[in-house]
Amino acid sequence: VRTKLAPPWKVIVHDDPITLMVYVTMTLQRVFGYPREKAHALMLEVHELGRSIVWTGAKEQAELYVHKLHAAQLLATIEAVDA
């Protein structure tokens, strides 16, 4: 009998014209525990490319992170990682 692991999911933060960049950086630090430098780099990716994959892992945890990001007024979605 073989078991199949569940595929990972990615949390994506999308750009919006209203939210301040410093707020996005602070929120990524608070939600994910990222150091300021990593959170700032992810924020710049969101700003310049329109979106950034900020975390990858189990679906349930990804859903929780998206819920926390929505509570902080950020646009975020989850997508399955392509196999």
C-alpha positions, 0 to 999 in steps of 0.5 A, spaced: 500 500 500 502 506 498 500 513 501 500 519 497 502 526 500 497 532 499 500 537 494 503 543 497 499 550 496 502 557 495 499 563 499 499 569 494 499 576 496 496 581 490 498 588 489 492 593 491 493 601 490 491 603 497 495 599 502 502 602 504 508 598 502 510 599 510 504 596 512 505 590 507 512 589 510 509 589 517 504 585 516 508 579 513 513 580 519 507 579 524 503 574 520 509 569 518 514 571 523 519 573 517 525 578 518 524 585 516 529 584 510 525 578 507 518 581 508 521 588 505 523 583 499 516 580 498 513 587 499 517 589 493 515 583 489 508 584 490 509 592 488 513 591 482 510 584 479 503 585 482 503 579 486 508 574 490 508 567 493 509 569 500 509 562 503 508 554 501 506 548 505 499 544 507 493 547 505 490 548 512 495 552 514 495 556 507 488 557 508 489 560 515 494 564 513 490 567 507 484 568 513 490 572 517 492 576 511 484 578 509 483 580 517 489 585 516 486 588 509 491 585 504 489 581 498 491 574 498 489 567 495 491 560 495 493 556 489 495 549 489 503 548 487 503 545 480 506 538 480 
